């Protein structure tokens, strides 16, 4: 592999950022199909809760791509990762189907989240018909990992570009034909993801075929599993946090109005926020070079986050805000000002996410998953604390969620950094107590 330089990192990162941005842009597009259904933006709120539950379940395997990038660089390691990935896919899709049982789904969507019975039914139906796309997301991990490990991020990007292009073509057609509502929203989600998955496999085939046998003993299934679990559990906490935010906003004043505003606002920031999270792949990809250029890579992460933060500020332009929030997302005119206000505050999120992602990449490369897990635990704790405080001070629902997310991400980054510093001190003192995962063999 080539040594780290800012230019090489930029060439690797830009396709990853474009992929993450274009991928998350599909959700606002699909949201326009849902929000034009019979229940308007309230149907979108229920649809989003069903999607969030799908992502909570999927997040139990959220560490798989990181695992593949660390352990799947040789032929046997990649095959083992492929088996592990499929086991996660089958187990979690089964779990998703079980949660759709009415008594269980009512407990989650009505009792915990606070949706009305009609909206809870929509959320449950969305969760059930999203099982195929959940399975596709999992099996897509295998070719994506192969492409990332080969630093063929541009090829991975092409598959996602095809997905976003097909989604962009489907959405206006569905709206024109009046194929709207939550069910059509899931159809418009699943078909493009199928195309993306098939293209990813085709593009990754030569890189998988070129994998060589490792010089050392490859990491067995157990080792890869025990590495994945703590990282994935941290992702579970992050995914559950979306439920937590919705539950608190539902208990704030005027929830039926504020919930759609929050979700539409996050739909603006999420594309660039996800792009910022791809800094982790840059850190892992350049591996040992990252330690030798630690300050340079951190500077690269901060600059990338600052550039990404510019894009969501476009909704501060009145014409853009009217077009996106009003025409595309079907928000009532009186609520557009509140959405713009929320977007102006949360625009700093890509910078914080870049700093956090850089720390997570270092922790993954150094095989310190417990540092990542500690950071995500703090994320949940600070999120809940801020939400409780905001609710106590009667913070408006459109600001409650975005401020809580900003505070939580900031403390996550600080915690992971402190965890890495503590681990370094233990290493120097010869008292390493954290779990270290060797390149091969069991723990």
N, C-alpha and C positions, 0 to 999 in steps of 0.2 A: 504494500500500500504506500501511496505517496505521503510525505510528511505534511503536517498541517500548515496551511497558509490561509489568510482571510479569503483569498480568491477561490481556493479549492473548496473551502467550507461554504462559500456563497453559492458556487456551482452545484454543490450537493444539496444545499438547503432550499434554494428557490423552488425546485420542482416539488419538494416536500411541502413547502408552504402553500404553493398553488394547489396541490392535491388536497390538503386539509381545508383550505378556503373553499375550493369548488365543491368538495364533498359536503361540508356543512351548509353551503348555500342551497343544497337541494331541499333542506328542511323548510326554509321560508317559502320556497316555491311550492312545495306540497301544501304548506299551511294555507296558501291562497285558495287551493281547491277545497280544503276543509272549512275555512271561514266563510265560504260562499254557500255552505249547506243550509239546511232548514233552520238550524239553531244559531247561525252566525258565529261570532267570535266566542260564544260560550261553548259551542261544539269544538272549537279549536282548543279551548282550555282542557276539555275532557280528552280530546285526541292527544294532546301533549302529555297529560298524566299517564295515559296508556303507553305512550312512547317512552316516557321516563322509566316506567316500570320495566319495560323491555330492556332498557339500557342498564338498569340496576342488575337485572339477571345476567346480562351479557358481561357486566363488569367483574363478575366472579372469574372470568377468564381474561380480564383486562391486561394482565401482565404477560400474556403469551407472546406478543410481538417482541417485547424486550427480552424474554427468554430465548426466542429464536435468534435474535441478533447476537446474544452472548454465547449460546451453546450450539447453534445450528450452522456453523461456518464450514463444517466438513460433511462428508457424505452420510456417515452413520448418524452424526448428531442431527442433521436435517431430517433424516427418516424418523428418528426418535421423536423429534419435535412434531412432525406430522401426525404421528400416532397420538401423542399427548393432546394436540389440538383437536383431533377428531373425538377423543374421549370427552373433552370439555364440551364440545358442540352437542353431542348426543345427550349428555347428562343435563345440561342447562336448558336445552329445548324441551326436554321432558319436564323439568321443573316449571318452565313457563306454562306448559299445558295444564299442570296440576293447579297452579295459582288461578287459572281461569275458572275453576269450580266456583259456582255462584256464592257459596257461603264464605269461601276464602277471599274472593275478590271484593265482596261487600265489606268485609272487615277492613280491607286495605283502602279501598276507594271511598267508602262512605264514612266509616268510623275514624280511620286515621287521617285521611286527606280532607274529609269534610265535603265531598261532592254530594249533590242531590242524587236521589236514586236514578233519575233519567240520565244524568251525566255520568254517573258511576257505571251504568250499563254500557254506555258508549266506550268508556275507558276500558272496560273488560273485553268488549268485542274487538277493540283495537289491539289489545294485548294478544288475543287469540289469533287473529289473522296476520299478526306480525311474526309468527313462528317461522315461516319460510325465510323471511328476510334475516331473521336472527341466525338461522343456520348458514345462510350465504355469507354473512359477515364473518362467521367463524372460519369457514373453509377458505375464505379469501386470505386469511392470515398466512397460510403456507407460501403461496407465490409472492406475497408482499415482502415477507422476511427474506426470501431468496434474492429479490431485487434490491432490497436495502443493503444486504450484506455484500452484494456485488457493486454497491454504490451506483446502481442503475436507477436512481430515483426518478430520472426523466421518463424511463419506460413505465414505472409505476404510475407516474402522473398521467400518461396517455390513457390508461385504463379508466382513471377517474374523470378525465376530461370527456371521455365517451359517455360516462354515466351522467355527468351534468348536462351534456348536450342533449341526450335523449330525454332527460327530465324536463329541460327547457322547452323541448318540442312537444312533450306530452301535456304539460300543464295548460297552455292556452287552448289546446284542442279539447281537453276535458271540460274546461270552463265554457267554451263555446258550445259544446254538445250538452251542456248542463249535467255532465257526469261529476257531480260535486258531493261533498260530504266526507265523512271519515272513512267509509269503505273504499271509495274511489281514491282517497288520499293514500291508502295503503297499496292499492294497485299501482298507482303512479310512483310509489317508492320501490316496490319489489322488482318490477320489470327492469329498470335501469341498473339496479344492483346485480341482477343476474348477468346482464351484459358486462358489467365491470369485472365480475368474478371470472367469467370465461376468458376475457381479454388478458387479465392478470396471469392466468395459468399459461396462456399461449406465449406471453412475453417472457415469463420466467423459465420456460422449459429449457432453453439452452444454458442458462446459468445453473440450473439444478443438475443438468447432465454433466457439466464441467466440474462439479464438486469433487474434491480429492479426499482420500482417506486421511484421517488425522494421524500425526506422529505420536500423539499421546493417547491414552485410553479415553474414548469419548464419554461424555456424561450420560449415564443411563437415565431411564424414564423417571426413576425415583428422585434423582438429583434435580432434573428439570422441573419436576412437579413441586418439590419443596422450595425451589427458587421462585416459582410462579405464584404460589399461594400468598405469601405476605405482600408481594407487589400488587396482586389482584385484589386482595382484601382492602388495600388502601384505595383502589379504584372503586370498590363497593361503597366505601364511606363517602367518596365524592359523588357517586351516583345517587345515593340515598339523600344527599344534601339537597338535591333538586326537589325531592318530595318534601323535605323539611321546609324549604323556602315556600313552596306552595301551601303547605299546611298553615304556616304563620300568616301568609298574606290572606288566606281564607278566613282567618280570625281577626284581621285588621278591618278598619272601616271600609265599607263599599267593596267587598271582595269580588263580586261578579264583574265589576268594572276594572279593578286593579290587577286581577290575575291575567287577563288578556294583555294589558299594557306591559306587565313584567315579561311575559313570554315573547311578545313581539319585540320588545327592547333587547332581550337576550339573543333573539334571532339576528339582530344587527351585529352584536359584538362577538357572538360565538364563532363565526367563520375565522376572524383574525385571531381569536383566542386559541382555537385549535391549531392554527398555523404556528403560533408561538410555542405550543407544546412540542412541536417537532424538533425544537432545539435539542431535546434529549437524544434523538437519533444522530445528530451531528456529533455530540459528545461521545457516544458509544462507538460510532463508526471510525472516528480518528483515534480511539483507544489510547494507547500509551502516549501518543503525541499530545493528547489533551493535558496530561500531567505536566509535560514539558512546556506547554503554552497555556497554562491555566488562566492567567490574567487576560491573555489575548482572546481566548474562547469566551470568557465571561463578558468581555467588552463587546465581542461580536453578538452575543445574546441580547445585551441591553440595547444595542443599536438596532438590531432586527426588531425587537419589541417596540421601540419608539417609532420606527417606520410603519409598522403594522397599526399602531394606535392612530395614525393619521386618517385611515380609511373610514372608520365608523363616525368620525366627526363630520362626514359629508351630510348627515341627516340634520345638522344644525342649519343648513341652507333651507329656507322655508319651502322653496319649490320642490326640493328633494324630499323633505319631510311629508309634504302633502301627497306627493306621488307614491312614496313607499308605504307610509303608515296609513294613508287614506285609501288610495286606489288599489294598491296591491294587497295590503293586509286587512282592509275593510274596517279599520278603527273608526269610531264616530269622530267627527271633526273636533268636538270638545276635548277628546282624549289625546289628540296629537301633540298638544303642548306638553302634556305630562310625559309622553314617551320621549320627546326630544330632551326634556329635562333629565330623565333617567339615563339616556344615551350619553349626555355630556359628562355625567359623573363616572360612568363605568368605562369610559374610553381609555382610562389608564390601565385597565386590566391586562392588555397584551404585554405591557412592560413587566408587570408583576409575574405573569405566567412564564415569560421568557426566563426570568431569574430563577423561578421555581423549577422549571424544566431543566435548566442547566445543572442545578443541584441534584435533581433526580437522576440525570444522566451520569454524573460522577458517582453517585451511590450505586447505580446499577453496574457500571464498569468495574468498580472496586468490590462488587459482590457484597454490598451492604444493604440488602433489602429491608432490614429492620429500621434503618434510618428513614427510608421512604415511608414505611408503615407508620412510624412515629409522626412524621410530618402530616400524613393524611388523618391520623387520629386528632392532631391538633386542629386540622382544618375543620373537622366536624365540631369539635368543642368550641372553637372560636365562632363558627357559624351560628351555632345554637345560642351561645352567649350574646352575640350581637343581635340576633333576631329577638331574643327575650328583652334585651335592653331597648331595642327600637320599638317593640310593641308596648313596652311600659311607658316610653316617652311619646307614644301615639304618633310615631313616624308614619307618613303616608305609605300605602302599600306599594306604590310605584318606585319608592326610594328604599324601602325596607330590604328587599331582596338584593339589590345591586350593591348597597353599602356592605351588607353582611358578606357577600361573596368577596369583595375587595379586601376586607379585613382578614377573612379566613385564608385567602391565597398568600397574603403578606406573611402571616404567621407560619404558614406551611413552609415557605422558603427559608425563613429564619430557623425553624426547627430542624430541617434536614441539614442545613449548614452546621448547626451546633452538634448534630449527631455525627457528622463526618469528622468534625474537629475532635470530639470526644474519642472516636475510634482511633484517630491518629495518635492521640495522647496515650491511649491504652497500648497501641502497638509499640510506641517508643518506650513505654515502661515495662513491656513484656507481660502485660496483663490483659490480653485480648479476650474479651468475654463474648463478643458478638459472634453470630454464626457466620463462618466463612465457607464459601462453596468452592471447592476445587474444580478445575477444568474437567476432571474425570473422577469417577468413583463416587461412592456414597458419602454422606456427611460424616 
